[in-house]
Amino acid sequence: MDLIYHEKQDGLLCAQHCLNNLLQGQYFSAVDLADIANQMDAAEKAHMAELGVDTDDYRRFMEQPSVNFDDSGMFSVQVISSALRVWDMNLVPFNSSNPHAITAREAVVEESAYICNFREHWLTVRRLGYQWFNLNSLLTFPELISDTYLSLFLTQLRHEGYDIFIVSGPLPPCSADDVLRVTPATQAVKPKLIVDESESSSSKGRSRTAQSKQEDDLRSALAASLKKVGTEGIGTSVMTDETELQMALQMSTEGVTGAQVHSDEDDLQAAIQMSLQESSSAPQRRDSDEELLHQALSLSMQSQQAAPGPSASTGPPQTSTSPEHLSSTPNNHMVSNSEETAPPNAQEIREKRLAFLNKNKP
C-alpha cells in the first residue's frame, strides 16, 4: 500500500492531484496546468478575433474571466484533457453514446481508470495490479475497492452529481502496478476524510488549550493565596500545629504512665489481698467444720448407746454424760457433775441432737 503514489489535498489543486494520482507520479504542477490553461485561452482568443475584434461577441469574450482556470487553482476538464493528450490518453464521458462508453458501462472492471468531477473537485479511481483503488486526494490514504463494489461506487457517485470520464489509452508503467500484480494488497481499516481528521485534531488542540488555561489559573490562584498568607503567617501556623501535637502526645503519655498504671497496680494489690484473706480464713472454716462434725458424731454415738439393743431389755439402765454437763478447768481436766440425773430416753436424745445441729447450721 505504501508503494501507491497518493497526493493529498492542498488548497484547490485537486485537478493536479487527480492527474498525478492517475499517472502515479509527480508529472504535473500547478504551473504546468496554468501554462496549458493560458495556451487554451490564447487559442480561444485568436479564434474569436478571426470573427472580428469589433464584434459584440469578441467584446463579451474579453470581458469574461477565463473558463479554464482561476487564481484559486481550479482547472477545467479541457485543461485536464489537454494534459492527458501529452500521454496519448483521452477522456470519454461515461454516459455518452461513444462505443467505448457503452462497453465500459457493461463491464466497468475491464477499464484501467476513471476520472470523476463534481463542481470544483476532481478524483481518480484506478486499477493497480488486479485491484481497484479510490485515490481521492481528500482521503488520508488510498481506499481498496473490490470488483463487486466498483460498479456500486460509480453508480453512487453518479447519483451524487459527479461527472464520470473513462480514461482511454495506455497508462505509464509504475512500480506499484508491478508489485500488486504479485502481492495483492489488504486493508483492515478504511481511510478517513482529511476534513474529519483536521476537525478531530483541532478539537484535541482546543481541549489541550483549555486544560493549559485551567492549569495556569490554578497556579495563579495558588500564588495569590501564598502571597496573602505570607511567610510569617505560615511559620506561626506551623509552630501552632507542632505545639498542639506535642501537647496531645504528652497528655496521652501521662494518661498511660500515670493514672492507668496506678489503677492497674491498685487492682493487682487488691486481688492479692483478697487472695491472702481467703487463704487465711480457709483453716478457720475447716476447724469449725471439723468441730461441728465431732459434736454430731458424739451425739450420734450417745443415741446409739441409749437405744435398747437385743440384750439391753433385762440389763440395768445406762447412764450418760451430755456435753452440757461437762466443764473445762484451767488445767484442761474434765470433771463430772456430782449430781446424778435420770438417764434420757432415745427420743429426747434425737431431739437434742437435731436442735443442736439446727442451731449450729451455717
Protein Blocks (a to p, Z undefined) as FASTA:
>chain_A
ZZpccdddehjllmmmmmmmmnopafbcfklmmmmmmmmmmmmmmmmmmnopkbmklmmm
mmpccfkbcfkopacfklmmmmmmmnopacddfkbcbfklmmmmmmmmlpmbdcddehja
ccddddehjaccdfbfkbmbdcdddfklmmmmmmmmmmnopacdddedjddddfklmmmm
mmccddfbdcddfklmmmmmmmmmmmmmmmmmmmmmmmmmmmmmmmmnommlmmmmmmmm
mmmmmmmmmmmmmmmmmmmmmmmmmmmmmmmmmmmmmmmmmmmmmmmmmmmmmmmmmmmm
mmmmmpccfklmmmccdddddfklpccdfkopacddfbdcddddfklmmmmmmmmmmmmp
ZZ
